[in-house]
Amino acid sequence: MFDTTDYPEQNLFALTISGALTKEHYDAIIPLLEQKIARWGKINMYLDVRSFSYITATALWEDIKLDVKHWGNFKRVAITSDDSNLLKAAAALATLVSPAEVRHFPLEQKREAIHWALSEETEVASHTA
């Protein structure tokens, strides 16, 4: 299921994901997500993934449709989880296939994750010769 946390005056869409995800869960959050996009254009997202068990086929289809429709509407996505290697890999893969910046944080770094998601500065790797 999804639990949302509203940040009405900030460009942040925050979700806690736990248990199973169904089409009905997506039906409930899509209007909220689209309102945020209508207001801000490109949005930042914070995902707190806890004890995620499975996603139904119809929910997966909703997720795919949402991703395609809003491909360019995500700026930064911060993901906190129990340090799962699968989620770390998914975050790394997302940076290759999505225009959004995606970064994984341990659960206890929620504050840092939200700060990073809201940061307007693009991280630049510095190289010394």
N, C-alpha and C positions, 0 to 999 in steps of 0.2 A: 504494500500500500504506500501511498504518498502522503506525507504531511507537509504542508507548506508553511513557511514563515514569511510574513509580509514585511517588506522594507519599502513602504509607500513613497518615501522621498529619496530613495537611493536606487540606482540602476543595478538591482540585484534580485534575482529570482531564486529563492532557496527552497530546496526539497530535502526531506528525509525519506529515504527509501528503506522499507523493511518488509519482511514476509514475502508474500506473493503479489505480483502485479497482474491486474486484469484490465480488460478494455474499459470497464467502468471507472477504474482509477484514472486512466488517461482522459476519459470523457470529462472528468471533474477538473483536471488541471489545465487542459488545453485552453479553455477560455481565459484563465488567469494568465497563462504564459502569453497569449496573444494580446491581452490588454497591456502587459508590460512592454512587449515589442512595439505596439502602436504608440506608446508614450516615448520610449527611448530609442527606437530603431534597433541598434545592435545592443544586446543585453549581456550582462554578466550573470553567471549562474554558480550557485553553490549546491553541491550534492553531498549529503551525509548518508553514506550507505551502511546500513546496519542489518545484520542477519537476513540478507536477501536470500530467498529460497528458490523462487522460480518465476518465470514470466509465461503467461499463456500465449498461445499462437496468435489470438486476436489482439492481445496487448502488444506483442512484438510487431504485428502489422501496423498498429497505431503509432508505435515508436518510429518505425521506418518512414511512414508517411510524414510524421512530424519533422523528422530529420531532413527529409528531402524538401519539404515546404519551407522550412526555416534555415536552410543550409548556411546562408550568409548572415543570419541574425544573431549569432553568438560571438561575443568578443573574447571573454575569458570564462573558463569553466574550472572551478576548484572542486576537487573530489576528496572527501575524507572517508577513510574506511579503517578497518582493523588491520591495515597494512598487508592486505591480501596481495599476493603476487599476481593473481589474475587481474585484479583491478589496476595494479601498477602497469601491467602490460597493456590493458585496455586504454588507459590514459596515454601511454606512449604511442600506441597505434592511432589514437584519435588525433594526435598532433600531426600525423602523416596524411590523414585523409580528410581533415576538417580545416577550414580557415581559422577556426578558433584556437586560442592558446589553451591548452589543457594541462593541469598539473595535479598530481596526487600528493596528499598529506596524510599522516597518521591521524586517527580520531582525536587524539588529545591536542592537535594543533588547529582546532576549529577557528579560533580567533585569527591566526596567521593566514589560514586559507581564505577567510572572508576578506581580510585586508588585501591579500594578493588579488583576489577577484575584482575588488573595487579599485585597485591601483590603475591609474591612467598611464603610468610609465611602462613602456615596453622594455622588457629585460634585454640587455645587450651583453653578449659575451665579450669580454675584453681579452685580447691576445697580446702578449708581449713578444717582441722579436728577439 
